[in-house]
Amino acid sequence: MGQQQLLLIILVTIIVGIATVVAINTFSSAADSANLDAVRQDIASIAASAQGYYMKPDMLGGGGKDFTDMTFENLAFAGTIVDGTPTQAYNENGTYVLSGGAQGEITITAHPSSQYGANDTPPVTNTSDPISATILPDELSY
Protein backbone atom coordinates (compact mmCIF):
# COMPACT_ATOMS: atom_id res chain seq x y z
CA MET A 1 0.00 0.00 0.00
CA GLY A 2 2.85 2.44 0.76
CA GLN A 3 4.40 1.91 -2.67
CA GLN A 4 1.15 2.77 -4.46
CA GLN A 5 0.81 6.02 -2.50
CA LEU A 6 4.42 6.94 -3.22
CA LEU A 7 3.90 6.20 -6.92
CA LEU A 8 0.74 8.37 -6.94
CA ILE A 9 2.59 11.25 -5.28
CA ILE A 10 5.39 11.07 -7.87
CA LEU A 11 2.86 10.90 -10.72
CA VAL A 12 0.91 13.91 -9.42
CA THR A 13 4.13 15.87 -8.97
CA ILE A 14 5.14 15.18 -12.58
CA ILE A 15 1.71 16.21 -13.90
CA VAL A 16 1.71 19.43 -11.87
CA GLY A 17 5.23 20.22 -13.12
CA ILE A 18 4.23 19.74 -16.73
CA ALA A 19 1.10 21.86 -16.25
CA THR A 20 3.21 24.65 -14.73
CA VAL A 21 5.63 24.67 -17.68
CA VAL A 22 2.74 24.78 -20.16
CA ALA A 23 1.11 27.66 -18.25
CA ILE A 24 4.34 29.68 -18.22
CA ASN A 25 4.83 29.19 -21.98
CA THR A 26 1.21 30.17 -22.68
CA PHE A 27 1.51 33.31 -20.56
CA SER A 28 4.77 34.30 -22.27
CA SER A 29 3.33 33.96 -25.78
CA ALA A 30 0.20 35.89 -24.75
CA ALA A 31 2.36 38.71 -23.38
CA ASP A 32 4.36 38.87 -26.64
CA SER A 33 1.14 38.94 -28.67
CA ALA A 34 -0.27 41.73 -26.50
CA ASN A 35 2.92 43.75 -27.01
CA LEU A 36 2.68 43.37 -30.80
CA ASP A 37 -0.97 44.51 -30.67
CA ALA A 38 0.04 47.57 -28.62
CA VAL A 39 2.81 48.41 -31.12
CA ARG A 40 0.34 48.18 -34.02
CA GLN A 41 -2.01 50.51 -32.12
CA ASP A 42 0.85 52.97 -31.56
CA ILE A 43 1.67 52.86 -35.29
CA ALA A 44 -1.97 53.62 -36.14
CA SER A 45 -1.95 56.52 -33.67
CA ILE A 46 1.29 57.90 -35.12
CA ALA A 47 -0.13 57.53 -38.64
CA ALA A 48 -3.28 59.47 -37.72
CA SER A 49 -1.18 62.25 -36.20
CA ALA A 50 1.14 62.27 -39.24
CA GLN A 51 -1.81 62.55 -41.60
CA GLY A 52 -3.11 65.48 -39.55
CA TYR A 53 0.33 67.13 -39.79
CA TYR A 54 0.32 66.51 -43.56
CA MET A 55 -3.07 68.19 -44.02
CA LYS A 56 -2.34 71.21 -41.79
CA PRO A 57 -1.03 74.30 -43.66
CA ASP A 58 2.54 75.54 -43.14
CA MET A 59 1.29 78.73 -41.51
CA LEU A 60 -0.35 76.71 -38.74
CA GLY A 61 2.72 74.58 -38.06
CA GLY A 62 1.83 71.68 -40.31
CA GLY A 63 3.46 70.05 -43.27
CA GLY A 64 1.45 71.80 -45.97
CA LYS A 65 0.79 68.58 -47.90
CA ASP A 66 4.34 67.33 -47.34
CA PHE A 67 5.89 64.71 -45.02
CA THR A 68 9.49 65.70 -45.85
CA ASP A 69 10.75 67.24 -42.58
CA MET A 70 8.33 65.54 -40.20
CA THR A 71 9.71 64.42 -36.83
CA PHE A 72 8.17 63.19 -33.59
CA GLU A 73 8.31 66.81 -32.38
CA ASN A 74 5.53 67.53 -34.91
CA LEU A 75 3.33 64.64 -33.77
CA ALA A 76 1.12 63.88 -30.81
CA PHE A 77 2.88 60.78 -29.47
CA ALA A 78 2.76 59.50 -25.90
CA GLY A 79 6.40 58.62 -25.57
CA THR A 80 9.91 59.97 -25.17
CA ILE A 81 11.73 61.57 -28.09
CA VAL A 82 15.39 60.56 -28.28
CA ASP A 83 17.68 63.53 -27.57
CA GLY A 84 19.46 64.66 -30.74
CA THR A 85 17.43 62.30 -32.93
CA PRO A 86 13.89 63.70 -33.31
CA THR A 87 12.99 60.95 -35.80
CA GLN A 88 13.26 58.33 -33.01
CA ALA A 89 10.94 57.92 -30.04
CA TYR A 90 10.08 55.17 -27.59
CA ASN A 91 7.56 54.15 -24.96
CA GLU A 92 6.89 51.01 -22.92
CA ASN A 93 5.67 49.22 -26.07
CA GLY A 94 8.75 49.72 -28.23
CA THR A 95 11.00 52.04 -30.22
CA TYR A 96 9.71 53.89 -33.31
CA VAL A 97 11.79 55.35 -36.15
CA LEU A 98 10.54 57.71 -38.87
CA SER A 99 12.41 57.50 -42.18
CA GLY A 100 12.11 58.22 -45.86
CA GLY A 101 10.07 61.36 -45.45
CA ALA A 102 9.01 62.49 -48.91
CA GLN A 103 6.26 64.70 -50.17
CA GLY A 104 3.64 61.97 -50.36
CA GLU A 105 4.77 59.28 -47.90
CA ILE A 106 6.82 58.46 -44.83
CA THR A 107 7.86 55.13 -43.33
CA ILE A 108 7.73 54.17 -39.68
CA THR A 109 9.66 51.21 -38.32
CA ALA A 110 8.71 49.81 -34.93
CA HIS A 111 10.89 47.62 -32.74
CA PRO A 112 8.61 45.91 -30.15
CA SER A 113 9.89 45.79 -26.57
CA SER A 114 9.06 42.07 -26.37
CA GLN A 115 12.05 41.53 -28.68
CA TYR A 116 14.53 43.49 -26.56
CA GLY A 117 17.30 41.66 -24.79
CA ALA A 118 17.25 41.41 -21.01
CA ASN A 119 19.88 44.14 -20.58
CA ASP A 120 18.68 46.46 -23.37
CA THR A 121 17.24 49.85 -22.52
CA PRO A 122 15.25 51.87 -25.04
CA PRO A 123 15.71 53.13 -27.65
CA VAL A 124 16.55 49.80 -29.29
CA THR A 125 16.65 49.67 -33.09
CA ASN A 126 18.26 46.29 -33.70
CA THR A 127 15.44 43.83 -33.01
CA SER A 128 15.17 40.69 -35.09
CA ASP A 129 11.68 41.27 -36.49
CA PRO A 130 10.70 44.96 -36.73
CA ILE A 131 7.29 46.08 -37.96
CA SER A 132 7.39 48.51 -40.86
CA ALA A 133 4.50 50.62 -42.16
CA THR A 134 4.12 53.23 -44.87
CA ILE A 135 2.02 56.27 -44.10
CA LEU A 136 0.35 57.96 -47.05
CA PRO A 137 -1.92 61.03 -46.93
CA ASP A 138 -5.05 58.85 -46.74
CA GLU A 139 -3.76 55.34 -46.06
CA LEU A 140 -1.64 53.19 -43.77
CA SER A 141 -0.11 50.02 -45.16
CA TYR A 142 2.02 47.42 -43.35
N, C-alpha and C positions, 0 to 999 in steps of 0.2 A: 504493500500500500504506500509506503514512503517513497518508493522509486517512481510510482505513477504521479504523485504530487510534485516531486522534483522535476520530472519530465514536463508536466503541465506548466510549472512556473517558468522553465526555460523557454518553452514554446510561446507563452504569452509575452515574455520579455522580447523575444525575437520579433514577434508581430508588432508590438508597440514600437520597437526601434525602427522597423521598416515604415510604419505609418508616420512616424516623426520625420524621417528623411523625405518622404513623399510630400508631406505638408510644407516643409521648408522649401523644397524645390518649387512647389506650386505658388507659394507666397512670393518667392523671388521673381518668377516669371510674370506674375500679376503686377508687381511693383515696376518692373521694366516696361511692361505694356502701358501702365498708367503714365509713366514718364514720357513715353513716345506720344501718347495722346495729348499731354500737356504741352509738349514742344510743338505739335501740329496746331494746337489752339493759339500758342504764342505767335507762330508764323502767320496765321490768319489775322490776328490782331495787328501785327506789324504791317501786313499787306493792306489792311483797311486804312491804317494811318498813313501809309505811303501813298495810297490812292487819293486820300484827302489832300496831302501835301502837293501831289501832282496837279490836282484840279484848282488849288488856291492860287490866285494871281501873285506875281512877284511883289507887287506893292504891299500885299498883306502878309508877306513872309513865307509865301509858298513857292512852289517850283515853277509855276507859270507854264504848265503842260510840258514839264521836263524833269526827269529823274537824275540828271547828270551829277549834281553836287550834293545829293541827298545823304545825310548822315543820321545817326540815332539822335543827334541834338535837334533835328527837325521833326522827330516823331514822338508820339505819345507812347512810351514803352515803360512798363513797370520793371525796371532793372537798373543795373549799374553800367554806365558807359566807361569803357576802358580809357584811362588817362593817356592822352597823346594819340589815340587811335579812335576817332569818333565813329568809324564804321564798324566797330566791334562793341558788343554789349553782352551782358550775362545776367542771369537770375538763377533761382534755385532749380529751374528746369534744364538749363543748358547755356551754351554760348552761341551767339548769333553774329554772323558776319555779312555785311552788305558789300556787294562787289558788282562790277560791270555796269555801273550806272550809265545809262545812255538816255537819249531823249525819250524813247518809248518803252523802256523796260529796265528793270534792275533785278539782280539775283540775290537771294538770301540763302545762306548756308547755315544750318543749325547742327550743333554738336551736342546731343543729349547727355545730361549728367549721369545717366545710368551706364554710360560707356566710359566714364572717367576711371582712371586708376585710383587705387586707394589713397595714394599720397598726392594726387593732383588737386590743385586749387584753381578755380576759374580765374581768367578765361582759358579754356582748353580748346585748341583748334586742330588737334591731331587724333581725333577719334576714328575708329575703324570703319564706321558706317554712318557718315553724316547724312542729313536730310537736306536736299536742295530744292528750292522753289523759285520760279520766275514770276515776278510781279509785273503785270501789264496794267495800263490805265483802267481796264474794266474786267480783269481776269487774274486768277491765281492758278498757276499750274505747277504740279510737283514733278 
